[in-house]
Amino acid sequence: MSDKPKEGLDRRDFMIASIATVGVSAAFAASAGAANAQDTAAPAAPQATVYTGDVVQGKKVVSTLDINDLEPGKKHFLYFQGVQMPTGQQRYASVIVAKGAKPGKRVVLVSGVHGDEMSSVHTVHTVMNQLDPAEMSGTVMAVTDVSGPAIEAMQRRWPNSGRGPDLVDMNRVWPGNENGATATSRHAGLLFNRLFRPNADVAIDFHTGTTGFEVSAFNIASMDVPEIKAIVDLYPVGQIFDNHTYPGVLHNAFIDAGIPSFCPEVGAARVLDLEMIAQFVEGTMNVLKHHGILAGPMGRTGKDAGVFVGNSAFPILATEGGFVEHLVKLNDKVEAGQKVAIQRNSFGEVVAEYTSGVAGEVAGLRSDVSCEPGNPLTFILYHKAAPEGGETYPE
């Protein structure tokens, strides 16, 4: 371990295009993801912790972290030095490490990849506040403000000024590139290479629905991976989206690095849904018990919640502009052909009626009443006999 300063060099978009366009987009995303993975200057093995010599609000700053260097049986609060901003100042991420008195598995909890997702942040805070390192075997590390500029603006995307004003979805750039063309790519590369990957045996990336679109409590997971299925089944939530989705999202970057990972979705953006948060806290504590980090009996699981598993997402899109009235609620079961929403114009006349094309469960609803053609209204989770590749979803 070195204390010497050292200088270092929308995921919630819905399927609104035709099948052909989705295919092109998926191919582009896969190409971009592969380029990022090839270009990233990734350490081959964990590196010793590097302290920059800076102290921010009483907390030491690191540019590389190896949790093996930290004192066991304690909680550690650090800042991670991320990307340099247009002012020349550094962007910091808050790091909480609960290092057990005994060695064991290492679990990484992430939130704040999107800036409008507050229930995901509160979920991670709640888990960390319940941990007593003196009674733990292993380590839990949490980062709750990955996309700091987006959080400060309470918006989904990171404002980027590199090529004119732009908003970048940080959950489309993982694993990032430390020498990439955008601040988001560089920030992701630093976090992934120097903080996340070297300290993770298991990783969970928490999200919510996006502003204007509310989702149910569900997990996005590759359920054909036994290590992932084993921990996802421990969550007492009502739905699982069993799909590999697409490159560029953080949990897939972890999986590509050989680290089991998945993505919990904790309700609506911008608010705290305490009832839903409690379900994900209970599930996460189950995961820590499953890996021997905590002792004690398991809480409720997916079996207790009667979880519904679907492998595909059916989006219902607005064909008109106007005001939307939903006829179903989250988690409702629907049949193919069932009417799920109507839409009125400014005279109050019904201008459109919307039906489900599949049988499944409601997993997402537009929460903004007004909309224009092409906006997603409803998201139906269902089982397709032979899904083809990854699908988009309202994260």
N, C-alpha and C positions, 0 to 999 in steps of 0.2 A: 504494500500500500504506500502511495506517495502523497505527501501533503504539499508538494511543490506545485506552483501554478504551471499550467501547461496550455499552450494555445492549440486549439483545434482548427483545423481548417473551418346531381344530388340523389351518396349511398341511399338516400331516401326517395330517389326518383321512382316514378311509377312507369309501368309499361304503357306507353301512350302511342307507340309507333306500330306500323304493320309488322308482320312476321319477318318480312324481308329486311326491313330497317333494323329490327332487333338483331338479326343475324349479322348485319354489317357492324353494328355497334359492339356486339359481343366479340367479333373478330378483332376490331380495333382495340378493345379493352384488353384482350388476351395478348395482343402484340405489344401494347404499351406496358403491360405488367411484366412481360418477359424482358423487355428492354430495361426496365427499372431493376429487375433482379440481376441482370447481367452486369449492369453498370455500377451497382452499389458497392462501395468500398467496405465490405463487411469483415469484421474481425473473424479469424478462423476459430478462436477460442476465447473464453472470458478473459478480459484484461483487468489488471489491478485497478482499483479505484483511483481516480485522479481528482484531487481537490483543486479548484481553480485559485484558491486563496481568497475568494470573495465570500462575504457573509451578507445575506439579504434578510432583513427582518429577524435577525438572530439565528438564521439557519444557514449552514454551510452549503456551498455550491459545488457540485461535481459535474464533470464533463464526461465521465465514464464511471459506471458503478459495478462493482463485484460485491454482492451481498455477503460473500464469505469473509470480507474484510471488516464487517460490522460486528459489534459486540453482541453476543447472544443474550437472550432473556430480556430484551429491551425493545421499545419502539424508537425508531429513528425518523426524524423529519429533516428532509433535505430539499434543495432545489436542484433540478437538472438543467444544465445550460444547453439550450437548444439553438435554434437558428438565429442569426443576426438580422435585426430589423432595419428598415430604411433609415432610422435615426442613428444607426451604429450601435445601439444598445442590444443586449441579448434578450431573447425570449426564454423565460424560465417555465419549467413544469414542476408542479408540486409532487413530491415523492414521499410516501409513507411506507416504512418497512417495519413489520412486526416480525422480529426474528426470534424464533423459539429457543428455549434453553437447551433443547436437544436437536440434533440434526434430523432432517427429513425432507419431504417433497417441497418444491418451491412453486407457489401459485401466484400468478400475476393477474390483478384486477384492473381493468382500464375503463374509464368513462370520459366524457367531454371531447370525444372525437368530433362531434357536432355540437355547435354552441348553444342550441336551444333545447338541450335534452337534460332537464333538471332532475327528473326522477331517477335516472341512471346514476347521476353523481351522488344523490342522497342514498341510494342503495349501497354503493361502495363505502361511503362514509359510515353508514350504520354497521356494516360488517366489520370495518376496521375498529370502530369504537367498542365492539363487543369482544375483541381479542385481548387475551392476557398472555404476552410472550413467555412469561415464566411457566405457564402451563402448556406450552405448545411444543410440538416436535416438527420442525420445519419452518418455513418462512412464507409470509404473505406480503407481497409488495403491491401497492396501489398508486395509480396516477389518475387524477380526476379532472385535469384541465389540459388535455392534450392540445386542443385547438383554442389557445388562449384568446387570440383576437376575435374569434367567432363568439366565444362565451361573453366577452366584454360587450359585444353588440347584441347579445341574445338572438343570434341568427345562426342558421345551419352552417353556412360556409365561411371560410377564412378569406377576408379581403386581401387581395394581392395587387400590388402596384408595379410589378416588374415589367409588364407589357401593356400598360394602361390599366385603368380601373377594371377589376375582375373579381369574381367570387369563386373560390376554388373549394370543391368538396374534398375534405381531407380523407374521407374514406373511399377514395378512388385512386390513391397514389401509393399505397403500401406495397412493398416494404420500403419505398422511398429510395432516394439517391442522395447521399451526402454532398455530392457535387452537381445536383440537378439544377434545372433552369428556373424553378420556382421555389419560393420560400417554403411552401407546403411540402414539396418533395424533399428538400434538404432537411427540414425539421423531422419529417417522418423517418428519413434515413438515420439521422442521429439517434432518435429515440429507439428505433428498432435495433440498430447495431450495437449501441453502447449502453442501453438500459433494459429493454424488454427481453430480447432473445437470449442474452447471456445469463439471465436470472430466472428463466421460466422452464418448469417441467410441464405445466398446464397453464393456459391463459383463457380468461373470460373477458370479452369486450362488450360492455353494456351500452345499450342505446334505448331510444324511445321512438314514437312516431315523430313526424316532422311537423312544423308549424302549419296548421290548417288541415292536418290529417291525423286522426286518432287511431291507435291500434289497440288490440286486446293484449293480454299477457301471453306472450308466446316466445319460444326459442327457435332460432334459425340454426340448424345443425346438420352435419353430414352423418346421418344415423347409421350408415353402412360401415363406419369406422368404430370398432368395438370400444376403444378407449373413450370416444366422444359419447357414444350412446349410453355408456355406463353412468356418466355424470349428468347428462341431460335428463335422464329418467328420474333423477333425484329431485327435480323441481316440481312443486305442487301447483303448476300452472295448467291452463286449459288446453293449450294448443302447441304443437311442434310443426314447424315448417322444415321438413326433411328434404333439403336441397343444397347442392354445392354452391349455388348462386354463381358468382363470377369473380375474376381476378381483380385485385386492387383494394378489396376490403381487408381490414386488419386481421380478422379471425382466419381468413384464408392464407394470409402471409405467415401467420404462426404455423398453420397446418403444413404449408410448403416447407417450413423450416424444421418439420418433424415434431412439432409441439401440439398436442391435442387442444383444440379451441372451438368455441362456438359463440353465438351472439344472442343474448337475452334482449327482448324488446319489452320495455316497461311502460306501456300506456302512452299518454299524450305528451306533447312537448310543452315546455314553458311553465309547467305546474308540478306540484308534488302530489302524486297519487299514493297516499300512505298505505292504503289497504293493499294495493298492488305491489308496492315496494316490499311490504312484509313477506309476500309470497317468494320474491326473489332473494330476500335476505335468508329466509328459511332454507331455500334450495342451495344457496351458496355455502351456508354453514354445513349442510349435508355433504357437499363436495369436499369440504375441508376435513370432515370426519371420515369420509370414504378414503381419503389419502393419508389418514393417520396423523394429520396435523393437529386435530382436536380430538379429545376423547368425549364419550357420551353417546346416548342413543340417537338414532336418526329421527328427524322430524317427518312431516308429511312429504309424500313424493307424488310423482305424476300418476301413479296408480290410484292414490287417494283422490286426486282431482278429476279422475276420469278423462285423461288427456286425449284429445283428438289429434291424429297425425295425418298431415297431408303433404304431398310432395310437389304440389303445383299451386300457382297463384292465378286466379281469374280476375282481371280488373274490369270494372264496369266504368266506362268513360262517358262524360257528358257529350251529348250531340248538339245541345243548344246552350245559349247563355241564359241565365236566370237564377231563380232562388230554389234551392233544393230542400225537399222534405223527405227524410228517411222513413221507411216503413218497417225497418228491422233494426236490431240493436247488435252490438258486439257480442260474439259467441252464439248468436242465434243460428239454429240449423235452417238451411234453405234448400229448396228443391229446384231443379232445372225448370225454368219458365215462371218461377215465382216473382211477383212484382216486389221490388225492393226500394224503389224511390220514385218520386214524381218531381216535376220542375215547373215553376210558374214564371211568367214574365212580369214586367212591371205593372201590368193591368190586373194581375192575379189570375190570369188564364193559364190553364195547364197546357204547356207546350211540349212536354215530353214525359214519357213513362219508361222506367227502366226495369228490366227483368234479369234474373241470373241465368247464365247459360249452363250452369253446372249445379250439381248437388254437393253441398259442403257446409262449412261454417263461416260466418262473418268474422273476419279478422281485422278489417280496417274500414273506417268511415270518414268521409270528408267532414271536418268540423266547421269549416268556413261555409256559411250558407250560400253566399253568392259564388257563381263560378262561370267560366266561359267554356266553349266547346273544346274538348280534348282533356279537360281536367278529370282526374280520377275521382270517382264518387264512392265506390265500394270495392273492397278487396275480399274475394271469397277463397278460403283455403279449401282445397279438395285433393282427391287422389286421382292422378292420371296413370293409366296402365303402363305407359312407357314414356316418361318425361325425357326430353332431349336436351341435355346440357343444363347449364345454369339459367335461372330466370330472375327477372327483376322483381322487386318487392318494396313495400313502403316501410322503410326501416324506422 
